[in-house]
Amino acid sequence: MSLIKEFKEFAMKGNVIDMAVGIIIGAAFGKIVSSLVSDIVMPPIGLLIGGVDFSKLSIVIQAAHDKVPEVAIRYGLFIQTALDFTIVAFAIFMALKVINKLKQPVPAAPAEPAPPAADIQLLTEIRDLLKQRQD
């Protein structure tokens, strides 16, 4: 089988296409969550703790001079990114929880017991006949 034919079969499988769609939607969802965190969630939190802009929180290791840019640890951006991740992870967790609940089979009504085997029926009839003779 040629390499191109194998690749075509691989790429046209449903799982690969589903995965590609999931990645595209996930990237778009990530941008929405990033905007939610940086534009809606973080400003009120910053205001509550004294008007802090988290995107500007950093520890300057070396100040900028001449043509050398500032070297800094931007921990405020890290906090925003960690919050982004937490929200995305929680949303995915909840979505998977719903999907798994929908996948569970609905419990079937209890089935009627199967009739006893022929030899058991015969033995039961013999037992009943013996009881009748004793009475």
N, C-alpha and C positions, 0 to 999 in steps of 0.2 A: 504494500500500500504506500502510495507516495506521501511525502511529508505534508503537502498542501491539502490532500484529501483528508488525512488524519486531523489536521488543524481545523478544517471546515466542519468535520463531524463533531469535534470537541466544542467549537464555538457555537454551533447551532443547538447544542443540548439546552434544554429548558433551564437547568440550574445556572449555567454560565450567564445567560441573558437575565435571569432574575437577579443574580449577584450584581451585574452591571447596573441594572436599574436601581437596586438598593444602594449602591455606592454613590450614584448621582443624586438620589433623593437625600441620602445621608449628608453629603457635602452641602446641599442647599439647607438642610435642617440645621447643620452646624453653624452656618452663617446667620441664620435666624436666631439661634440661641446666643451666639456671640453678641449680636446686636441687643438682644434682650438683656443680657448681663451688663454690657458696657453702657448702654443708653438708658436702661430703665431700672435695673436692680442696684447697680453700684452708686449712682448719684445720691439716692436717698440714704444709703448706708454711709457714704462719705459725709453727708450732711449731719447724720445722727452722731457721728464720732468727731465732730468739730470742723466740718467743711473740708475734709480731705478728698483730693482727687486721686483715686487709686492708680490711675494710669501714669501719674507723675511721681509716685513713690519710688525712690531708688536710693542706693548707697553709691556715692561717687567715689571711685577708686583713684581716678586721675582726671583732673579738670581739663577742659578743652583749652588748647593754646595753639597759636599760629594756625597751621593747617591740620593739626592732630585733633580728631574729635574726642569728645568726652568718653571715658571708660567708666561704666556704671553697672551695678547689679540692679535691675529693674524688678524688684520683688512685687510691686503693685500690679504690674502686668501679669506676673506669675499667679497672683491671687485671682485675678479675673479669669485667666485661662483655667485654673483649677476649678473655679465655680462653673465655667462653661462645661467642662468635662463632667462634673457632678450632675448637672442638669441633663445633659445628653445621656449619660449612663442611666439615670433614673427614668427618663422617658423611654429608652430602649427596654429597660427592665419591665416597665409597666406594659409596653406593647407586647413583649414576649409572653408576659403573664396572661394577657387577654387571648393571644393566639393559642397558647397551650390549653387554656380553658375551653376554647372553641373546638380544639382538636379532640378533646376527651370524648369517648363514645357515650352516648346517652344510655343509661342502664335500661336494659330490656325488662319487660314484665316477666315475672317468674313463669317459666313454662310448666305445663302440666306434666306430672311425672309419667315416664314411659310405662306402658303396661308391662307386667312381669313376664319373664321369659316363659316359654311353653312348659318346660319341665317344672318351674316353680308353680305355675297354674295347676298342673296335674297333681303335684304334691299337696297343694292347698285343697283341691277337691277331695283327694284321698283322706286328708286329715278331717275335713268336714263330714265325710261319710262315716268315718270311724266314730266321730263324736255322736252322730245321730244314732248309731247302733248301740252305743253305750247308754244313751238316755232311754 
